Amino acid sequence: MTAPAIELKGISKAFGPVQANKDISISVMPGTIHGIIGENGAGKSTLMSILYGFYKADKGEIFIKGQKTQIPDSQAAIAAGIGMVFQHFKLVENFTVLENIILGAEDGGLLRPSLAKARKELAHLAKEYELNVDPDAMIENLSVGHQQRVEILKALYRQADILILDEPTGVLTPAEADQLFRILDRLREEGKTIILITHKLREIMDITDSVSVMRRGQMTDTVKTSETSPEHLAELMVGRKVLLRVDKKPATPGDTVLEVRNLRVTDDKGVERVKGIDLTVRRGEILGIAGVAGNGQSELLEVLGGYMNATGDITMNGATLPLIGKGAHGKSRRAAGIAHVPEDRQREGLIMEYAAWENSVFGYHHDPAYQNGLLMDNAGILAKAQEQMDRFDVRPPHPRLAAKNFSGGNQQKIVVAREIERNPDLLLIGQPTRGVDIGAIEFIHQQIVNLRDQGKAILLVSVELDEIMSLSDRIAVMFDGQIMGERDPAQTDEKELGLLMAGMNGEAA
Amino acid sequence: MDFLSLVQLLDTTVRLATPLLLACLAGLYSERAGIFDIGLEGKMLAAAFFSAAFAYTTGSVWLGLLAGVGVSLLLSGIHGLASITFRGNQLISGLAITMLASGMTVLIAQDWFKQGGRTPQLEGAARFEPITLPFAEALKDVPILGPVYQELISGHPILVYIAFALVPLTWWVLYRTRFGLRLRAVGENPASVDTAGVSVVGLRFAAVMICGVLCGLAGAYLATALQAGFVKDMTAGRGYIALAALIFAKWRPWYALWATLLFGLFQALELRPDLIETVIGIKVQGQLLGALPYILTVVILAGFVGKAIPPRAGGEPYVKER
């Protein structure tokens, strides 16, 4: 019987009082893809960091190919044949592909022979694994998908036969993700062992052979992928039954609330980010904007939210909104009935150092309801915040706690609660569930649908295609500052949307 | 302006550019590794004093040079400890070193030599003497080539030749060796170096120490070659001009040579206002020339002449993520 490629026995790691990993054991057979799934903060990344020598485990043993191995640093991990592809790439942007590949694995003190060797080796790897990248291209000129290939090549160049990928598809288009999975498939055929860390159930189901579920620092179960279901995995992750599909009735759209005509946005570097888009959002419907990050969706939200200048026409309930100069700011937008849950809650939605109750009124703190003569009615705000936190199930329900001390999901609930509470006509909501755990996702999605059912208009921007497809009543796809097309979610699929997101209009083809 | 004046002006330029070049290359190693160093001035000053003091006491300029480099290395070590090991603010650490050097040199000089914070005049073997290159005398009378060789190329102290030789050497180290590749990488994205199994701390300390050696050379040159002894605040902002030159040079060795030569020329012209007057017919204030390096640097930073992109991880202590 072959020894497992990796075997962890009783790994524990604590950061102060927080037990990040608790008595974790796992065994991965060579030539398989093993998924590790869990919510944010479940301890997946800590476990992999221990395996890659970033952290030292407090307790436990690591066996690589049956050999007990100490991994005090990354050097030792590389020597043991472990390669890691991080979520945020560890590449030098203004180096070439070749230079990045040899960095730390040079042969001798001079570069020339190392580069020549790497060039040959790269051609060989490209053929063997269908991993084509121009060796002389600068990293900063490569697409994200290609940068990821460079990371994989880096690991292979170091003779890794165990590859760990941390949330590899977070930054990829659906087409790029498919390509990545083909590569992983190929690596598996060649006998490599792959550990895939993700929070996306679909990826686990698509490609892994077996999967381990982590929750709150513990390994709750390890199962064969063929013998499980997404529902079962979600339940293991969260610890209770979770509704994966959003439960919603068909939309009954009413009057037009928001109308955008020929909107153009130029950023401070002089680059045109939004290139003349038109869209309409009506009462009682959710318009989802799909697209890979950086194609103008953020700018669209910022213009509507009142903190970026633009040209064009925007009307809200028939009244024209100023897009530039005086009057084009968040306060006047809120007065016009627009609420905004920004994409980056930590920078735009909250002040991390301030307490939850203070954050619960930001933007609306001028409201007479919060005043007590010249002073703010702190006691009143505190009581209201407490009530809000209870209703939105923010945990822990302590309004005096600073925003930074809440988990991502609970931070998001604080922001969503603040914005929804104002009873807006239009809710702008960007990346509502980025960095939010499954349990909270379910809750936030339900809030969005409820708001729609109350006859509000909702503009949803998300890079998660699943989210767009399950929430939206209409889907518009943005690419390169333009709307590539609009689709009915019932009559489209991921493939068609993926093509639109990559700038290819399926109708023309 | 006659030909000989021009050659003399360029000769002065070379002499004045040398400490700038050494300091600029010092800063280049440090900043390319991601450690900002505004303490170049302080290290040069400390090295200037200790090299002069030891050269005077021992009568050997070489022992003086060793002492200068030694103290500069010590200060570099402090900067490294503060900014690499303890992840402190690099600007504050650099500033502290400069202030420390500015005060301590005068204090110790007064205590040791009782000459009002200066060292005694250096003579003979306690100074770097000009080196006459072969055939300088013989070629003296050859038109054009003769004076250029004899005045401009020959007749400098050894440190000048070392400084100029360091330019191609630095280029070669940065772009042709493993050490250079890693050094540049650690200044751009230390995480890439760390995950490749190479020590970020080790690389950055190596860079900071090279910076120390070069600052030591620059300081020793000031006190034992350009001048004959240490006087209070004798670096006179050269450390900052070198930093300006580094930005002007976009953190590249060959550009650093041209930038420091240009700034050296300004300093040379400051000494010879009569030359400018004869050439352009207008009297130019010396202060204006002294300010030119800074003005040019601001122009560069404002993006008028291409873009100066500093090393991306510059100034940021490296903290391992997750």
Interface residues (C-beta under 8 A of the other chain):
Chain A: S45 T46 S49 Y52 F54 D73 S74 Q75 A76 A77 I78 M84 F86 H88 K90 L91 V92 E93 N94 F95 E99 N100 I102 L103 G104 A105 E106 G108 G109 L110 L111 R112 S114 K154
Chain B: Y175 R176 T177 R178 F179 G180 L181 R182 R184 A185 E188 N189 A191 S192 V193 D194 T195 A196 G197 V198 R312 K320 E321 R322
